[in-house]
Amino acid sequence: MLVHDVPQRREQASWRQWGGLQTAEQADAEVTTVVPDFECRRWVGAKGTIEANPFLDICRSQIDVAIAGNWQALLEDMRGFHWMLVYGDCRREVGYAIKHPGIGWQDVSA
């Protein structure tokens, strides 16, 4: 027998929007950006800093990131479009973790 709760509508529990910058510390932070290709065979990552947090109708969590390193490589070999962002420089950890399932890694900030 499958038992589950029926979802109930609740009032908003947080004043924060669920995207974009939440604190001044996040705005000043170093970030890691990662984009997987569509087949998830190779990921590309870069270190950067947040330059702006525009409020655009198309994407409420959009931020502008200045990439450290060979940002031209991102333009020449863009294989995906769903970017992930992590606060802090996590490129070494990401590269280590994804090699175990056999995913390739390119660090354009190396």
Backbone as CSV, one residue per row, in Angstrom:
resi,resn,N_x,N_y,N_z,CA_x,CA_y,CA_z,C_x,C_y,C_z
1,MET,0.832,-1.162,0.000,0.000,0.000,0.000,0.892,1.247,0.000
2,LEU,0.609,2.180,-0.877,1.353,3.432,-0.965,0.644,4.490,-0.137
3,VAL,1.358,5.073,0.804,0.780,6.110,1.659,1.582,7.386,1.457
4,HIS,0.895,8.511,1.293,1.580,9.794,1.142,0.675,10.909,1.634
5,ASP,1.303,12.038,1.932,0.548,13.220,2.345,0.100,13.995,1.118
6,VAL,-1.050,14.622,1.231,-1.519,15.502,0.174,-0.907,16.876,0.428
7,PRO,-0.226,17.466,-0.560,0.402,18.767,-0.345,-0.625,19.824,0.039
8,GLN,-0.245,20.665,0.986,-1.090,21.761,1.441,-0.376,23.080,1.148
9,ARG,-1.117,24.062,0.665,-0.539,25.380,0.402,-0.150,26.035,1.724
10,ARG,1.072,26.597,1.768,1.556,27.285,2.956,1.945,28.712,2.607
11,GLU,1.909,29.568,3.585,2.367,30.944,3.407,3.878,30.946,3.216
12,GLN,4.397,31.985,2.585,5.833,32.104,2.356,6.565,32.078,3.688
13,ALA,7.588,31.231,3.783,8.322,31.062,5.039,9.625,31.864,5.074
14,SER,9.996,32.490,3.972,11.261,33.199,3.934,11.091,34.512,3.186
15,TRP,11.794,35.533,3.608,11.775,36.809,2.910,12.696,36.794,1.706
16,ARG,13.549,35.764,1.614,14.528,35.702,0.530,13.912,35.129,-0.737
17,GLN,14.297,35.695,-1.861,13.955,35.051,-3.122,14.874,33.840,-3.277
18,TRP,14.484,32.858,-4.005,15.278,31.630,-4.125,16.168,31.681,-5.348
19,GLY,16.931,32.722,-5.462,17.893,32.883,-6.538,18.593,34.207,-6.350
20,GLY,19.663,34.403,-7.064,20.392,35.651,-6.959,21.182,35.752,-5.674
21,LEU,21.718,36.921,-5.437,22.542,37.157,-4.258,21.657,37.420,-3.050
22,GLN,22.081,36.903,-1.904,21.315,37.093,-0.681,22.019,38.009,0.315
23,THR,23.357,38.080,0.280,24.104,38.879,1.248,25.218,39.649,0.546
24,ALA,25.738,40.658,1.234,26.863,41.423,0.695,28.107,40.553,0.589
25,GLU,28.265,39.599,1.508,29.419,38.703,1.463,29.399,37.853,0.190
26,GLN,28.222,37.428,-0.229,28.131,36.654,-1.461,28.533,37.501,-2.668
27,ALA,28.190,38.765,-2.648,28.527,39.644,-3.768,30.026,39.822,-3.916
28,ASP,30.764,39.756,-2.815,32.213,39.930,-2.853,32.979,38.619,-2.978
29,ALA,32.279,37.517,-2.986,32.922,36.206,-2.922,33.510,35.764,-4.262
30,GLU,34.536,34.937,-4.150,35.071,34.229,-5.309,34.129,33.071,-5.585
31,VAL,33.894,32.780,-6.850,32.952,31.719,-7.207,33.583,30.745,-8.189
32,THR,33.002,29.565,-8.267,33.353,28.570,-9.274,32.135,28.369,-10.153
33,THR,32.321,28.455,-11.460,31.238,28.175,-12.400,31.550,26.866,-13.113
34,VAL,30.525,26.067,-13.306,30.679,24.762,-13.948,29.549,24.587,-14.950
35,VAL,29.885,24.121,-16.143,28.872,23.831,-17.151,29.144,22.445,-17.740
36,PRO,28.191,21.515,-17.605,28.352,20.203,-18.232,27.888,20.258,-19.691
37,ASP,28.430,19.374,-20.511,27.934,19.284,-21.875,26.616,18.505,-21.856
38,PHE,25.933,18.469,-22.984,24.611,17.849,-23.042,24.649,16.341,-22.792
39,GLU,25.741,15.683,-23.116,25.861,14.243,-22.890,26.448,13.926,-21.517
40,CYS,26.847,14.947,-20.768,27.478,14.820,-19.447,28.752,13.980,-19.533
41,ARG,29.513,14.160,-20.601,30.794,13.471,-20.773,31.972,14.364,-20.415
42,ARG,31.745,15.690,-20.456,32.815,16.628,-20.143,32.218,17.871,-19.496
43,TRP,32.842,18.298,-18.408,32.432,19.517,-17.732,33.537,20.552,-17.891
44,VAL,33.148,21.812,-17.988,34.085,22.921,-18.071,33.855,23.813,-16.858
45,GLY,34.938,24.195,-16.203,34.825,25.027,-15.013,35.744,26.216,-15.064
46,ALA,35.406,27.224,-14.266,36.223,28.433,-14.202,36.052,29.099,-12.848
47,LYS,37.084,29.822,-12.455,37.030,30.652,-11.260,36.641,32.052,-11.696
48,GLY,35.893,32.747,-10.846,35.509,34.106,-11.194,35.060,34.903,-9.990
49,THR,34.649,36.121,-10.261,34.087,36.998,-9.239,32.790,37.589,-9.773
50,ILE,31.865,37.858,-8.876,30.572,38.414,-9.266,30.744,39.906,-9.525
51,GLU,30.310,40.341,-10.690,30.428,41.744,-11.082,29.111,42.495,-10.953
52,ALA,27.992,41.825,-11.189,26.688,42.495,-11.140,25.594,41.467,-10.881
53,ASN,24.471,41.964,-10.398,23.303,41.132,-10.129,22.077,41.823,-10.722
54,PRO,21.933,41.792,-12.051,20.798,42.480,-12.666,19.488,41.754,-12.366
55,PHE,18.411,42.490,-12.305,17.094,41.881,-12.119,16.397,41.900,-13.468
56,LEU,16.457,40.789,-14.170,15.875,40.677,-15.501,14.626,39.811,-15.448
57,ASP,13.638,40.144,-16.256,12.397,39.382,-16.270,12.618,37.923,-16.661
58,ILE,13.600,37.674,-17.511,13.808,36.325,-18.020,14.441,35.383,-16.998
59,CYS,15.216,35.923,-16.062,15.928,35.065,-15.111,16.163,35.823,-13.816
60,ARG,15.462,35.467,-12.768,15.569,36.199,-11.508,16.855,35.886,-10.756
61,SER,17.546,34.835,-11.133,18.775,34.484,-10.422,20.020,34.761,-11.260
62,GLN,19.904,35.593,-12.261,21.044,35.882,-13.124,22.067,36.758,-12.410
63,ILE,23.339,36.423,-12.621,24.437,37.253,-12.146,25.464,37.346,-13.264
64,ASP,26.217,38.419,-13.258,27.314,38.595,-14.208,28.604,38.224,-13.498
65,VAL,29.355,37.281,-14.081,30.584,36.793,-13.476,31.762,37.124,-14.385
66,ALA,32.797,37.731,-13.808,34.046,37.971,-14.535,34.901,36.722,-14.378
67,ILE,35.219,36.074,-15.483,35.978,34.826,-15.483,37.472,35.127,-15.419
68,ALA,38.168,34.443,-14.513,39.627,34.540,-14.426,40.217,33.459,-15.324
69,GLY,41.090,33.849,-16.221,41.721,32.856,-17.086,41.261,32.968,-18.525
70,ASN,41.288,31.851,-19.225,41.012,31.795,-20.661,39.514,31.764,-20.937
71,TRP,38.836,32.881,-20.754,37.396,32.932,-20.973,37.031,32.747,-22.444
72,GLN,37.977,32.998,-23.343,37.715,32.796,-24.767,37.426,31.329,-25.071
73,ALA,38.016,30.428,-24.289,37.768,28.997,-24.487,36.294,28.657,-24.274
74,LEU,35.633,29.400,-23.402,34.207,29.173,-23.180,33.385,29.551,-24.400
75,LEU,33.802,30.570,-25.106,33.084,30.991,-26.313,33.327,30.030,-27.468
76,GLU,34.525,29.497,-27.550,34.892,28.637,-28.672,34.316,27.230,-28.559
77,ASP,34.118,26.745,-27.350,33.715,25.345,-27.176,32.591,25.233,-26.148
78,MET,31.487,25.912,-26.400,30.343,25.893,-25.486,29.480,24.685,-25.810
79,ARG,29.421,23.723,-24.899,28.696,22.482,-25.156,27.394,22.359,-24.385
80,GLY,27.160,23.224,-23.445,25.936,23.182,-22.650,25.495,24.591,-22.325
81,PHE,24.366,24.714,-21.675,23.900,26.049,-21.337,23.390,26.160,-19.900
82,HIS,23.388,25.079,-19.151,22.908,25.118,-17.769,24.107,25.247,-16.835
83,TRP,24.404,26.461,-16.421,25.560,26.739,-15.576,25.225,26.517,-14.107
84,MET,26.180,25.971,-13.384,26.062,25.836,-11.935,27.085,26.771,-11.309
85,LEU,26.746,27.347,-10.162,27.637,28.279,-9.490,27.789,27.857,-8.040
86,VAL,29.029,27.873,-7.566,29.343,27.521,-6.184,30.158,28.668,-5.599
87,TYR,29.829,29.080,-4.391,30.617,30.117,-3.733,31.912,29.512,-3.224
88,GLY,33.034,30.138,-3.583,34.354,29.641,-3.232,35.021,29.018,-4.447
89,ASP,36.305,28.768,-4.342,37.074,28.145,-5.426,37.072,26.636,-5.204
90,CYS,36.205,25.940,-5.897,36.031,24.486,-5.725,36.465,23.711,-6.959
91,ARG,37.267,24.306,-7.818,37.636,23.646,-9.071,38.391,22.350,-8.839
92,ARG,39.310,22.337,-7.901,40.081,21.117,-7.627,39.174,19.989,-7.157
93,GLU,38.244,20.302,-6.261,37.339,19.292,-5.726,36.392,18.752,-6.790
94,VAL,35.872,19.648,-7.642,34.978,19.207,-8.720,35.732,18.309,-9.692
95,GLY,36.923,18.737,-10.097,37.726,17.930,-11.019,38.026,16.555,-10.464
96,TYR,38.303,16.486,-9.181,38.582,15.197,-8.534,37.336,14.320,-8.498
97,ALA,36.206,14.901,-8.118,34.983,14.116,-7.941,34.442,13.562,-9.258
98,ILE,34.490,14.334,-10.328,33.869,13.858,-11.565,34.757,12.919,-12.368
99,LYS,36.038,12.820,-12.033,36.880,11.884,-12.784,36.537,10.433,-12.444
100,HIS,35.990,10.181,-11.261,35.668,8.811,-10.857,34.563,8.177,-11.694
101,PRO,33.501,8.901,-12.064,32.541,8.293,-12.982,32.949,8.412,-14.454
102,GLY,34.152,8.947,-14.707,34.658,9.013,-16.081,34.269,10.258,-16.845
103,ILE,33.929,11.328,-16.146,33.574,12.583,-16.799,34.845,13.414,-16.972
104,GLY,35.029,13.968,-18.167,36.192,14.809,-18.440,36.059,16.170,-17.786
105,TRP,37.195,16.828,-17.537,37.213,18.109,-16.848,38.165,19.070,-17.529
106,GLN,37.696,20.253,-17.835,38.531,21.312,-18.379,38.395,22.522,-17.481
107,ASP,39.504,22.984,-16.926,39.532,24.148,-16.060,40.132,25.303,-16.853
108,VAL,39.305,26.250,-17.266,39.808,27.358,-18.087,40.527,28.413,-17.264
109,SER,40.497,28.288,-15.932,41.215,29.232,-15.073,42.532,28.681,-14.574
110,ALA,42.905,27.497,-15.021,44.160,26.878,-14.555,45.362,27.586,-15.139
